[in-house]
Amino acid sequence: MRHLLHMASYSGQTNMHARNLAIVWAPNLLRSKDIEASGFNGTAAFMEVRVQSIVVEFILTHVEQLF
């Protein structure tokens, strides 16, 4: 998480701020066996990934307090 926070500090050059990093990394960091097992598609899968990205973004914006 600290590494991703460090990457976010370069968002001026890379446009990869905490929200974009969360969208990219959330499915890997918070892998959902339910999505994989049931073959979610469409809206259900989108909503699950959205929740994951919100959680990762929260963690990234509060790294110092959490870790």
C-alpha positions as CSV (number, residue, x, y, z in Angstrom):
1,M,0.0,0.0,0.0
2,R,2.8,2.4,0.8
3,H,4.3,1.7,-2.7
4,L,1.0,2.5,-4.3
5,L,0.8,5.7,-2.2
6,H,4.3,6.6,-3.4
7,M,3.1,6.0,-7.0
8,A,0.1,8.3,-6.4
9,S,2.5,11.0,-5.4
10,Y,3.5,11.2,-9.0
11,S,-0.1,11.7,-10.2
12,G,0.8,15.1,-11.7
13,Q,2.9,13.3,-14.3
14,T,1.2,10.0,-14.6
15,N,-2.5,10.8,-13.9
16,M,-2.5,7.7,-11.6
17,H,-4.0,9.2,-8.5
18,A,-5.4,7.1,-5.7
19,R,-8.7,6.5,-7.4
20,N,-7.1,5.3,-10.7
21,L,-4.7,3.1,-8.8
22,A,-7.6,1.6,-6.8
23,I,-9.5,0.8,-10.0
24,V,-6.5,-0.9,-11.5
25,W,-5.3,-2.8,-8.4
26,A,-8.5,-3.6,-6.5
27,P,-9.4,-6.7,-8.4
28,N,-6.0,-8.2,-7.6
29,L,-5.7,-7.0,-4.0
30,L,-9.3,-7.9,-3.1
31,R,-9.8,-10.9,-5.3
32,S,-13.4,-12.2,-5.1
33,K,-13.8,-16.0,-5.3
34,D,-17.6,-15.4,-5.6
35,I,-17.1,-13.5,-8.9
36,E,-14.7,-16.2,-10.3
37,A,-16.8,-19.2,-9.1
38,S,-20.2,-18.0,-10.3
39,G,-19.0,-16.3,-13.4
40,F,-20.6,-13.0,-12.6
41,N,-21.0,-10.8,-15.6
42,G,-22.5,-7.5,-16.4
43,T,-23.9,-5.3,-13.7
44,A,-23.2,-7.7,-10.8
45,A,-19.5,-8.0,-11.6
46,F,-19.3,-4.2,-12.2
47,M,-20.8,-3.5,-8.8
48,E,-18.5,-5.9,-7.0
49,V,-15.4,-4.4,-8.6
50,R,-16.7,-0.9,-7.8
51,V,-17.0,-1.9,-4.1
52,Q,-13.4,-3.3,-4.2
53,S,-12.1,-0.1,-5.8
54,I,-13.8,2.1,-3.1
55,V,-12.2,0.0,-0.4
56,V,-8.7,0.2,-1.9
57,E,-9.1,3.9,-2.5
58,F,-10.0,4.4,1.1
59,I,-7.0,2.4,2.3
60,L,-4.7,4.4,0.0
61,T,-6.0,7.7,1.3
62,H,-5.6,6.5,4.9
63,V,-2.3,4.5,4.7
64,E,-0.6,6.5,7.5
65,Q,-3.5,6.0,9.9
66,L,-4.0,2.3,9.0
67,F,-0.4,1.1,8.8
